[in-house]
Amino acid sequence: MERMQITVTGIAVFLLAAASSPAQPYAARQIEDHGIAIVRLSDAAHGVEVSVVPSIGNLAYEMKVHGHNIVHFPYADIGEFAQKPAQCAIPLLAPWANRMTEQGFWANGKKYGFNLGLGNVRGALPIHGLLGNSPLWRVTEAAADAHSAHVTSRLEFWKEPDLMAQWPFAHEYEMTYSLTEGVLEVRVTVTNLSSQPMPLMIGFHPYYRIPDIPRDEWVAHIPARQRVVADERLIPTGEFKPMDLPSPLPLKGRTLDDGFIDLERDSMGRAHFSIEAAGRTVEAMFGPKYPAAVVWEPAPPPGQTRDFICFEPMTAVTSGVNLAHDGKYSALQSIPAGGRWTESFWVRASGM
């Protein structure tokens, strides 16, 4: 009888400890929202939740900080977005970012023309690559532990004839969204499976916002020493000029669609871009293999508002692959045959 009492007491103590132990601080859940498969990463201690939709460009469409979404997502829900997706939130631009100087590109001394009849190339000056709303991403892992939550997805570009027809380098992408201590890391790895070096022209086009505060009240920090000189088509000329914008930069009444290089970096090689208002800050940090940036702050349509700004991490200046062929750009990166390239950028918010 005494032994039984000890056992019961032991069970009671165990159950009490289990009930009073804190919940897992991080979570990665594969769920459906409005009938769309998503992955939701959560950091309970810092009140941050990131939602990713792999089947539509592997887009991170929400980064909620204490319930406030700090990325621009002008839809009621993911179901509405799925009906008519447009660029917003945190899209990947690949295999090239922003505009090309012409309807094709040069690589390894050869010109590759785009096949406009396939319908997957945008614009007279082709823009933003081929993968914006791609359904080809496949989740390979979604997991969490006591220190972080993450989701990793892969896109096998080399398997798709209509993609290879436009950018004929066999390659694939692996992207990981990782949430740690309230900070979102977006890491991408590009593997070149082809027999020739592949020019690296990717970038991201994140749309940031300070919730509930009009953009005219924000100030921005752009950590650059040089600006990219562009023509009327917003194509770089190959010239650069010293940075001539103040820091901090008030955004009231201003528009930007400008490139920047020679970024100021901290001891870890990260360049810190930010917006701030009323004690709230949203910050984007670029890893060292993103040597260029585009900052886009468009004018709103008449009678409307556009309360966002884009800090775009770029592996090269706009149309850098063609500028390099013309001898106007010397910083183009490439991935050797069989090689891999990996880099990250990070997003964090405070004061929300």
N, C-alpha and C positions, 0 to 999 in steps of 0.2 A: 504493500500500500504506500509506503514511504517512497519507494522508487517511482511509482506511478505519479505521485504528487510532484516529484522533481521533474519528471518528463513533461507533465502538463504545464508546469511553471516555465520550463525552458521554452516550450512552444509559444506560450503567451509572450514571453520576453522577445522571442524572434519576430513574432507578428507585430508587436509594438514597434520594434526597431525598423521593420520593413515599412510600416505605415508612416513613420516619422522621417524616413530618409528622403533627401531631396530628389526631385524628378531629374531624369537625364537632362543635362543642360543643352544638348544639341540633338537635333533630329533631322532625318532625311526621309521624306515620305513620298512614295509614288502613288498618286491619287488621281481622281477625275474631278474636274471643275467645269460645270455646264457641259458635260459630255466630252470634254477634252482632257487627254492624259497630260498631267503636269508632274513636276517634281518640286516639292516645297522644302526648302532648307530653313531650319529655325535655330536661333540662338536665344534661349529664354532669358539668360542672365543679362543680355544687353538689349533685349526687346527688338531684335532684328529678324525679319522673315524675308526670304528671297524665293520667288516663284519663277520656274523655268518651263517653257513649253518646247520640248524637243522637236515636235512634228512641224513647227513653224519657225524654221531658221535657228532652232535651239536658242531661242530668245529668252533672256532674263527680263521679264516684263514688269516685275515688281521688286522693289527693295524697300520694304516697309520698316521704318524706324519708329517704334512706339506707335504703330498704326498709320504713320504718314509715309506715303510713297514718294521717294526722292528721285525716281526716274519718271519721265514724261510718258504717260500711257493714257491717251485720250479716248478710252473706251469704257463702257459701263462694266464689262467683265470680259473674260477670255473667250466666252462664246461669241460675243459680238465681234471681237477682234478676228476670230477664225473665219467669220463670214466675209470680211473684206479687209485683210491685213494690209497695213501701210507701215512705213518705217517709223519706229519710235523705240523707246526704252533703250536696250543695249544690243544692237545688231552687229554681227560680224560682216565685214566687207571683204570678200575673197572671190577669186584669186587676185583681184586688184581692188584698191580702195579709191574712191572718188573718180575723177575724170581721166580719160585718155586723150591724147592730142589728136588721135585719129581712130578709125574703125579697125584697129589692129595694134600689134605691138611687136617689138624687136627683141630677140633673145639669141644669144650665141651667134650673132652675125646674120641671123635669118629673120625675115619678116613673116609674121603669122596674121592673116586677115580674119576678121570675125565673119561668121556666116549669119547675116542678119535674118535670113529666112527661117532660122530655127526658133526665133521669137524669145530667146532667153537673154538677149543683150539689150540694155536700155539706152536709148538716146543716140542722137547724131554724134555726140562725143560720149561714147559708152561710159556709164557711171556705175559704181558700186558693185561691180562683179556679177557673180552668177548665183549666189547662195542665200540671198536676203531672206526669203521665205521657204527655204528648202525643206521638204518633208523627209530628206534622206538621212537625217541624224538618227543614230541608234544609241540608247543608253546602255553603257557597259557596266556601270556601277553606281549605286546610290547608297551611301552609308554614313554613319555618324558614330562618334565615340565621345569620350569625356572632354575632348579638346577641340573638336571641329565637326562640321557636316559638309559633305561634298556630293556632287553628281558629275560623272564623267560620261561624255558621249563621243561617238566617232562618226565621221563621214568619209566614205571610201570613194573619193572623186574618180579614181581610175576605173571604176566599174560602170560609169555612166557615159554612153557614147555622145549624147548631146552636150555634155560638159567638156569632154575631151576634144570635141570638134572645135571648141572655142579656145581652149587653153591646153594644148596637147602635151602636157607633162603629167605622167602618172604620179599621183600623190594622194595623200590622205591627211585629214585633220583629226586631232583629238582635243577636245575642249573640256576643261574642268572648272566648275564654279565651286569655290570653297569658302565657307563662312567660319571665321575664327575671331573671337573676342570683338564681335561687332563689325569686323572688316570683311568685305567681300573681295576675294581674289579671283580674277578671271585669267586662267592660264591656257594658252593654246600651244600645241605642238604640231608642226607641219613636217611630214616625212616625205622626202622625194624618192619615189620608187623608180624613176626613169633613169635612162642611161646618160643624161646630160645635166649640167647644172640648171637649176630652175630659178629664175628671178623671183625675188620675194617682194610682193607689192600689197600685202594684206594690211588691214587696219580694223578698228572698231569705230562706231559712230554713236557713242552713248549720249543720251539726252538727260541732262540733270536739271533739277528744280529744287527750290526751297518752298515747301508747301505753305500755302495760305499767305504768302507775301509776294506782291507784284514784282516783276523783274526790274522795273524802274527803281526799286529800292535796294537792289543787290549791288555789291561790288565784287569784282573778279580779280584773281591773281593769275597772270600768265607768265610762267618762269622761263622766259626766252631771251636770248641776247640778240637774235637776228630774226627778221621777217623775210618771208618769201615774196619776191616781186612777181606779180602775175599780170597777164594781159586781160583784155575785156571779156575773155571766155573763162576767166579764172584758172587758166593754165599757166604754171610757172614759166618764166622766161629763162631760168638758169641763173638769174641774178638774185642777190640777197642784199639787205640793207640793215643797218643797226636798229635794234628795237627802239621804237619811238612812242610806245603807249605807256602811260603812267602805271604804277603799281602801288596801291590797289587801283583798279580801273572801275569807275562808276559806269553802270550799264544804262542809265537813264538816257533815252533818246539816241542810243547808239546801235548800229548794226555791224556785224562782222561776218566775213567768210574768207578767212585769211590763214595762210600757212606760216609756221614758225619752226626754226631749227636752233641748234646750239643751245639746248635747254639747260638751265641751271639745275643741278642735282645735289642731293644730300650724300652723306657718307656711304649709303648703300646703293648709290647710283640711280635713285628714284627722283623724277621730276614731279613737283607738287603743283597741280592746278586746283583752284578752288573758287567757290562763290560763298558770299557771306551776307547776312542781313539779320538784324535784331537778335544778335547772339547765336544765330544758327549758322552752321557751316556744313557744306558738302564739298568733299575733297576727292580728287582723282589723282592717283600716283602712277606714273609710267615707269616701267622697267627700262634698263639701259639699252636694250635692243629695239626700243621705239625711239629713234633719234629725231623724229619729226612729229608735228602736231598740226591739225587744222582746228580752228575755233570758229564755230558757226553760231551766230546770234541773229536770226533773221528778223526783218521787220514784220509786224503783224499785219494781216489783211485789214482793210478799213472796218472799223467798228468791232474788231476782235482783239484778243490778246494772244501772245505767244510767250508764256512764262516758262521758258527753258533756255538752256545754252548747251552746246555740244563741245566737249573737250575730246578730240579724236586722236587716240594713239595710232601712229602710222610708222610702218617699217621704212618708208621712203616718202619724199615729197610727192605731191600729185603728179602722175604720169612720169614718175622717176625712171621707169624702165625705158621709155622712149627718149627722155632727156639724156639718159646715160649713153644711148646709142648715138645721139647727136653731139656728144662730148660736152654737155652742159651740166652734168651732175655726176659727181665722183663717189657718192656715198651709197650707191645701190647695193643692197645685200643679195646674196644668192645662196641656195642650198646645193651642195655638191651632190652628184649622183649617189644615191644610197644614204644620204645624210639626213639629219634632223635639225630642226630649229625650234627652240622653246622660249617663250617669254610671257610675262604677266603684267597686268595692271591691277590696281587695287582701288576700292571705293569705300569711303567711310563718312559718317555724318556725326555731328555733335550738336548739342543744344536743342534737340527736337523734343 
